Amino acid sequence: MRLSVRAKIILPFAVLLVFVGVIGTAVAGTETTNAASTQFDARLLQSSLTANQSLSQLDAARTADLRLATDTLGVSEAVAAGEIGALSRLLIPVVGNVTASTAVLVVVDPEGRVMLRIEGGAGGAAVVSLSTAESLAAQPDVMRVLHALPGGTDRRVFVSDGTSGRILYWVAPIRLTTGQTVGAALLGQSLNEIALGVAASEAPLLGLRDQLRLVLTLIFALAAALTLLVGSATAAMLTRPIDALMQSMRVVSGGELEHRAVIHSQDEIGYLAKTFNDVTASLEEKTAALERTAFAAIEALARAIDARDPMTFGHSERVAAISLEIADAMFMPEKEREALRRAALLHDLGKIGIGDQVLRKPGPLNAREADEMREHSQIGYDVDCRGSQRSRSPVRPGRRLGMHRTA
């Protein structure tokens, strides 16, 4: 497959582009990742600490809310007496002040039976009616708090499935002033809400990852654009004088020997163009010399033909002189002026093929002789055609009308 010079120049840049895109980006990514590893690790540690801090703050907030519920004056007495209405009036404000939008407060008696359920929401806290007898007696953490079983504690945390998803509960006992446990309070929050708060603390870490990807993409795009720009500019700069030289060669090969390649570069291409112009000038000079020699011979032949008949001696030269006067009056270019002069000198060249008995006959010509005399223009045309095919003379073939057809 034949490739142009432009393609041969751009091809290495295309290979370089692939190299930059595949290997270069990988190396740049590795170096950038290594350079950013310290910052990335610091962000990771900070994100982890932030998540732990968020969970610690959440635990402290829910513990404080739960303590407020169990220590509110009158709560323990209402639980011991089973006064649900009084208990609701005391605990609804507590749940309403919890910052979690999915907060739920459950109060159980010493047997683990649910006495009261209050749920928070956008419209505030409200008591949820219990359609059936609910019990948390099967929940070990609740029973440990209620009965102070071995390994029990005043506070427990566990996860339970609810109607709206999994809920994290904090459990604490409700005691009278005498220290007797009369029930327990459970304060819960949706795990989905907790997870959203922790995920928000990891946003800076994810932002760093996305920023790194964006930087690598921009590096590749910039390298690709720069490579294509440099390649195209270099190819155009190198091939422009070559294209001009090739165009000049086509013009000269068409016969325009006076044409010259105009290339101003000082490199090898400029030297080649100068050599081409020198060769063309030498060829033009030698061709012009050959044409002058050939036309001089034909001109001498035309004079010799005129000399065959004393009546027409000098006729061609006089026609040529008149033609030049007409050309000057018409302000014809020098090239066309010379062509007209030569055509005038050669217009009777065909008489070389006419016999002397016809050409120099003193009396009128008969019909056959007249036809033979008229053929001298065709004979001259044929001679001029054969000569013009071997030269670049301005007298071109096909100008038969320029030769008179006299009777």
C-alpha positions as CSV (number, residue, x, y, z in Angstrom):
1,M,0.0,0.0,0.0
2,R,1.4,3.4,-1.1
3,L,1.3,6.0,1.7
4,S,1.6,9.7,1.0
5,V,4.2,11.8,2.8
6,R,1.6,13.4,4.9
7,A,0.3,10.0,6.1
8,K,3.9,8.9,6.8
9,I,4.4,12.0,9.0
10,I,1.1,11.7,10.9
11,L,1.4,8.0,11.5
12,P,4.1,8.3,14.1
13,F,2.0,10.9,15.9
14,A,-1.0,8.5,15.9
15,V,1.2,5.8,17.4
16,L,2.4,8.3,20.0
17,L,-1.2,9.1,20.7
18,V,-2.0,5.5,21.4
19,F,1.1,5.2,23.6
20,V,0.1,8.3,25.6
21,G,-3.5,7.1,25.9
22,V,-2.7,3.6,27.1
23,I,0.7,3.5,28.7
24,G,1.1,7.2,29.5
25,T,-2.2,7.4,31.2
26,A,-1.5,4.3,33.2
27,V,1.9,5.7,34.3
28,A,0.4,9.1,35.1
29,G,-2.3,7.4,37.1
30,T,0.2,5.4,39.1
31,E,2.3,8.4,39.8
32,T,-0.7,10.6,40.6
33,T,-2.1,7.9,42.9
34,N,1.3,7.5,44.7
35,A,1.6,11.2,45.1
36,A,-1.9,11.4,46.5
37,S,-1.7,8.3,48.6
38,T,-0.7,10.3,51.7
39,Q,-3.6,12.7,51.3
40,F,-5.9,9.8,50.4
41,D,-4.9,7.8,53.5
42,A,-5.3,10.9,55.6
43,R,-8.8,11.4,54.2
44,L,-9.6,7.8,54.8
45,L,-8.5,8.0,58.4
46,Q,-10.4,11.2,58.8
47,S,-13.5,9.7,57.3
48,S,-13.2,6.7,59.6
49,L,-12.8,8.9,62.6
50,T,-15.7,11.0,61.5
51,A,-17.9,8.0,61.1
52,N,-16.9,6.7,64.6
53,Q,-17.4,10.2,66.0
54,S,-20.8,10.3,64.3
55,L,-21.8,7.0,65.9
56,S,-20.5,8.1,69.3
57,Q,-22.4,11.3,69.1
58,L,-25.5,9.4,68.0
59,D,-25.1,7.0,71.0
60,A,-24.7,9.8,73.4
61,A,-27.7,11.7,72.1
62,R,-30.0,8.7,72.2
63,T,-28.8,7.7,75.6
64,A,-29.5,11.2,76.9
65,D,-33.0,11.1,75.3
66,L,-33.6,7.7,76.9
67,R,-32.4,8.9,80.3
68,L,-34.8,11.9,80.0
69,A,-37.7,9.5,79.3
70,T,-36.9,7.2,82.3
71,D,-36.0,10.0,84.8
72,T,-38.9,12.4,84.0
73,L,-40.9,13.0,87.2
74,G,-44.0,10.8,87.4
75,V,-43.0,8.3,84.7
76,S,-42.1,5.5,87.0
77,E,-45.2,6.0,89.1
78,A,-47.4,6.0,86.0
79,V,-45.8,2.8,84.8
80,A,-46.2,1.1,88.2
81,A,-49.9,2.2,88.3
82,G,-50.6,1.3,84.7
83,E,-51.8,4.9,83.9
84,I,-51.3,4.9,80.2
85,G,-52.9,8.4,79.7
86,A,-50.6,10.1,82.2
87,L,-47.7,8.2,80.8
88,S,-48.5,9.4,77.3
89,R,-48.7,13.0,78.4
90,L,-45.3,12.8,80.1
91,L,-43.5,11.0,77.2
92,I,-44.9,12.6,74.0
93,P,-42.9,15.9,74.6
94,V,-39.8,13.8,75.1
95,V,-40.2,11.9,71.8
96,G,-41.0,15.2,70.1
97,N,-37.6,16.7,71.1
98,V,-35.6,13.8,69.7
99,T,-33.7,15.0,66.6
100,A,-34.3,11.7,64.7
101,S,-37.3,11.8,62.3
102,T,-37.8,8.1,62.7
103,A,-37.7,8.0,66.6
104,V,-39.9,5.5,68.3
105,L,-40.4,5.1,72.1
106,V,-41.7,1.8,73.6
107,V,-42.6,1.2,77.3
108,V,-42.9,-2.3,78.6
109,D,-44.0,-3.7,82.0
110,P,-41.8,-6.1,84.1
111,E,-43.1,-9.0,82.1
112,G,-42.1,-7.5,78.8
113,R,-45.6,-6.6,77.6
114,V,-45.8,-3.4,75.6
115,M,-47.7,-0.7,77.5
116,L,-47.2,2.2,75.2
117,R,-45.7,3.0,71.8
118,I,-45.0,6.6,70.6
119,E,-43.6,7.4,67.2
120,G,-42.1,10.6,66.0
121,G,-42.6,12.1,62.5
122,A,-42.8,15.3,60.5
123,G,-46.1,16.2,62.1
124,G,-44.8,15.6,65.6
125,A,-44.9,12.6,68.1
126,A,-48.1,10.6,68.5
127,V,-49.2,7.5,70.4
128,V,-49.7,4.4,68.2
129,S,-52.6,2.3,69.2
130,L,-51.9,-1.3,70.0
131,S,-54.2,-3.6,68.1
132,T,-53.1,-6.7,69.7
133,A,-51.1,-7.6,72.9
134,E,-47.5,-7.0,72.0
135,S,-44.7,-8.5,74.0
136,L,-40.9,-8.2,74.0
137,A,-40.4,-11.1,76.4
138,A,-38.6,-13.0,73.8
139,Q,-36.0,-10.3,73.4
140,P,-33.0,-11.3,75.7
141,D,-31.6,-7.8,76.0
142,V,-35.0,-6.4,77.3
143,M,-35.3,-9.2,79.8
144,R,-31.8,-8.7,81.1
145,V,-32.5,-5.1,81.8
146,L,-35.9,-5.9,83.5
147,H,-34.7,-8.7,85.7
148,A,-31.1,-7.8,86.1
149,L,-30.0,-11.3,85.0
150,P,-26.4,-12.3,85.3
151,G,-24.4,-10.1,83.0
152,G,-27.2,-7.6,83.0
153,T,-26.8,-3.9,82.9
154,D,-28.7,-0.7,83.2
155,R,-28.5,-0.1,79.4
156,R,-28.5,-2.4,76.4
157,V,-28.5,-1.9,72.6
158,F,-29.9,-4.3,70.0
159,V,-31.4,-4.4,66.5
160,S,-34.9,-5.5,65.7
161,D,-37.0,-5.8,62.6
162,G,-39.9,-3.3,62.4
163,T,-42.7,-2.6,59.9
164,S,-40.6,0.2,58.3
165,G,-37.2,-1.6,58.3
166,R,-34.6,-2.5,60.8
167,I,-34.5,-0.4,64.0
168,L,-31.6,0.1,66.5
169,Y,-33.0,0.2,70.1
170,W,-31.4,1.6,73.2
171,V,-33.0,0.0,76.4
172,A,-32.9,1.3,80.0
173,P,-34.9,0.3,83.1
174,I,-37.6,2.4,84.7
175,R,-37.2,2.4,88.5
176,L,-39.1,3.9,91.5
177,T,-37.3,6.0,94.0
178,T,-37.0,2.9,96.1
179,G,-34.9,1.2,93.3
180,Q,-37.6,-1.2,92.3
181,T,-37.7,-1.9,88.5
182,V,-41.3,-1.4,87.3
183,G,-40.6,-1.5,83.6
184,A,-38.3,-0.5,80.8
185,A,-38.1,2.1,78.1
186,L,-36.9,1.4,74.5
187,L,-35.8,4.3,72.3
188,G,-35.3,3.3,68.7
189,Q,-34.1,4.9,65.4
190,S,-34.2,3.5,61.8
191,L,-30.9,2.0,60.7
192,N,-31.4,3.6,57.2
193,E,-31.4,7.1,58.8
194,I,-28.3,6.3,60.8
195,A,-26.5,5.0,57.6
196,L,-27.3,8.1,55.7
197,G,-25.6,10.2,58.4
198,V,-22.5,8.1,58.3
199,A,-22.4,8.0,54.4
200,A,-22.5,11.8,54.4
201,S,-19.3,11.9,56.4
202,E,-17.6,9.8,53.7
203,A,-18.5,12.2,50.9
204,P,-15.0,13.9,51.0
205,L,-13.3,10.6,50.3
206,L,-15.6,9.8,47.4
207,G,-15.0,13.3,46.1
208,L,-11.2,12.8,46.1
209,R,-11.7,9.6,44.0
210,D,-13.9,11.3,41.5
211,Q,-11.4,14.3,41.3
212,L,-8.6,11.9,40.6
213,R,-10.5,10.3,37.7
214,L,-11.3,13.7,36.3
215,V,-7.7,14.8,36.4
216,L,-6.6,11.6,34.5
217,T,-9.3,12.1,31.9
218,L,-8.2,15.7,31.3
219,I,-4.6,14.7,31.1
220,F,-5.3,12.2,28.4
221,A,-7.6,14.5,26.4
222,L,-5.0,17.3,26.6
223,A,-2.2,15.0,25.4
224,A,-4.4,13.6,22.6
225,A,-5.3,17.1,21.4
226,L,-1.7,18.4,21.6
227,T,-0.4,15.3,19.7
228,L,-2.9,15.7,16.9
229,L,-2.3,19.4,16.7
230,V,1.5,19.1,16.5
231,G,1.3,16.2,14.0
232,S,-1.1,18.0,11.7
233,A,0.9,21.3,11.8
234,T,4.2,19.4,11.2
235,A,2.7,17.4,8.3
236,A,1.3,20.6,6.7
237,M,4.5,22.5,7.1
238,L,6.6,19.7,5.5
239,T,4.2,18.7,2.7
240,R,3.0,22.2,1.6
241,P,6.3,22.8,-0.5
242,I,6.2,19.3,-1.8
243,D,2.7,19.8,-3.1
244,A,3.7,23.0,-4.7
245,L,6.7,21.3,-6.4
246,M,4.5,18.5,-7.7
247,Q,2.0,21.0,-9.1
248,S,4.9,22.8,-10.9
249,M,6.1,19.5,-12.3
250,R,2.6,18.8,-13.7
251,V,2.5,22.3,-15.3
252,V,6.0,21.9,-16.9
253,S,5.2,18.4,-18.1
254,G,2.2,20.0,-19.9
255,G,4.5,22.1,-22.0
256,E,4.7,25.4,-20.0
257,L,8.5,25.5,-19.8
258,E,8.4,29.1,-18.6
259,H,6.7,28.1,-15.4
260,R,8.9,28.1,-12.2
261,A,8.3,26.5,-8.8
262,V,7.9,29.2,-6.1
263,I,9.3,27.6,-2.9
264,H,11.0,29.8,-0.3
265,S,12.2,27.1,2.2
266,Q,15.9,26.7,2.6
267,D,16.0,23.0,3.4
268,E,16.4,20.0,1.1
269,I,13.0,20.6,-0.4
270,G,14.0,24.2,-1.3
271,Y,17.2,22.9,-2.8
272,L,15.2,20.4,-4.9
273,A,12.9,23.1,-6.1
274,K,15.9,25.3,-7.1
275,T,17.4,22.4,-9.0
276,F,14.1,21.8,-10.7
277,N,13.8,25.4,-11.8
278,D,17.4,25.3,-13.1
279,V,16.7,22.2,-15.1
280,T,13.4,23.7,-16.4
281,A,15.2,27.0,-17.4
282,S,17.9,25.0,-19.2
283,L,15.3,22.9,-21.0
284,E,13.4,26.0,-22.0
285,E,16.5,27.6,-23.4
286,K,17.5,24.6,-25.4
287,T,14.0,24.0,-26.7
288,A,13.7,27.7,-27.8
289,A,17.1,27.4,-29.6
290,L,15.9,24.2,-31.4
291,E,12.7,25.9,-32.3
292,R,14.5,29.0,-33.7
293,T,16.8,26.7,-35.7
294,A,13.8,24.7,-37.0
295,F,11.8,27.8,-37.9
296,A,14.8,29.4,-39.5
297,A,15.1,26.4,-41.8
298,I,11.4,26.4,-42.6
299,E,11.5,30.2,-43.1
300,A,14.4,29.7,-45.6
301,L,12.3,27.0,-47.3
302,A,9.3,29.5,-47.5
303,R,11.6,32.1,-49.2
304,A,12.8,29.5,-51.6
305,I,9.2,28.6,-52.5
306,D,8.5,32.3,-53.1
307,A,11.5,32.5,-55.3
308,R,10.1,29.7,-57.6
309,D,7.7,32.3,-58.9
310,P,9.0,35.8,-59.7
311,M,5.5,37.1,-59.4
312,T,5.3,36.1,-55.7
313,F,8.9,36.7,-54.6
314,G,8.9,38.4,-51.1
315,H,5.1,37.8,-50.8
316,S,5.3,35.9,-47.5
317,E,7.5,38.5,-45.9
318,R,5.2,41.3,-47.0
319,V,2.2,39.4,-45.5
320,A,4.2,38.9,-42.3
321,A,5.0,42.7,-42.1
322,I,1.3,43.6,-42.6
323,S,0.3,41.1,-40.0
324,L,2.7,42.7,-37.4
325,E,1.2,46.1,-38.1
326,I,-2.3,44.7,-37.5
327,A,-1.0,43.0,-34.3
328,D,0.5,46.2,-33.0
329,A,-2.8,48.0,-33.7
330,M,-4.6,45.4,-31.7
331,F,-2.0,45.5,-28.8
332,M,-1.6,41.8,-29.0
333,P,0.8,40.1,-26.5
334,E,4.3,39.3,-27.7
335,K,3.7,35.6,-27.8
336,E,0.6,35.9,-30.0
337,R,2.4,38.6,-32.1
338,E,5.2,36.2,-32.8
339,A,2.8,33.3,-33.6
340,L,1.0,35.6,-36.1
341,R,4.3,36.5,-37.8
342,R,5.3,32.9,-38.2
343,A,1.9,31.9,-39.5
344,A,2.1,34.7,-42.1
345,L,5.6,33.5,-43.2
346,L,4.4,29.9,-43.6
347,H,1.0,30.5,-45.1
348,D,2.2,29.5,-48.6
349,L,4.4,26.6,-47.4
350,G,2.1,24.2,-49.2
351,K,3.2,25.5,-52.6
352,I,6.1,23.1,-52.3
353,G,3.8,20.4,-53.4
354,I,2.5,22.2,-56.5
355,G,4.3,21.5,-59.7
356,D,6.1,24.3,-61.7
357,Q,3.8,23.7,-64.7
358,V,0.9,24.9,-62.5
359,L,2.6,27.3,-60.2
360,R,4.4,29.2,-63.1
361,K,1.8,28.9,-65.8
362,P,1.6,32.2,-67.6
363,G,-2.0,31.9,-68.6
364,P,-5.3,31.1,-66.7
365,L,-5.6,27.8,-64.9
366,N,-8.1,25.2,-66.0
367,A,-10.4,23.5,-63.5
368,R,-8.0,20.7,-62.7
369,E,-5.1,23.1,-62.2
370,A,-7.2,25.4,-60.1
371,D,-8.1,22.5,-57.8
372,E,-4.5,21.5,-57.5
373,M,-3.5,25.1,-56.7
374,R,-6.2,25.2,-54.0
375,E,-4.6,22.1,-52.3
376,H,-1.5,24.0,-51.4
377,S,-3.2,25.2,-48.1
378,Q,-4.0,21.6,-47.1
379,I,-0.4,20.6,-48.0
380,G,1.0,23.4,-45.8
381,Y,-1.4,22.5,-43.0
382,D,-0.2,18.9,-43.0
383,V,3.4,19.9,-43.0
384,D,2.8,22.3,-40.1
385,C,0.9,19.6,-38.2
386,R,3.9,17.2,-38.4
387,G,6.2,19.9,-37.3
388,S,4.1,21.2,-34.5
389,Q,3.7,17.8,-32.9
390,R,7.4,17.7,-32.3
391,S,7.8,21.3,-30.9
392,R,6.1,23.8,-28.6
393,S,5.9,26.4,-31.4
394,P,3.1,29.0,-31.0
395,V,2.1,28.0,-34.5
396,R,-0.3,25.2,-33.6
397,P,-2.0,22.6,-35.9
398,G,-5.6,23.1,-36.7
399,R,-5.1,26.6,-38.1
400,R,-6.0,25.6,-41.7
401,L,-8.4,28.6,-42.0
402,G,-5.4,30.9,-41.6
403,M,-4.1,29.7,-45.0
404,H,-5.7,31.3,-48.0
405,R,-7.5,29.3,-50.6
406,T,-7.0,31.3,-53.8
407,A,-8.1,30.2,-57.2
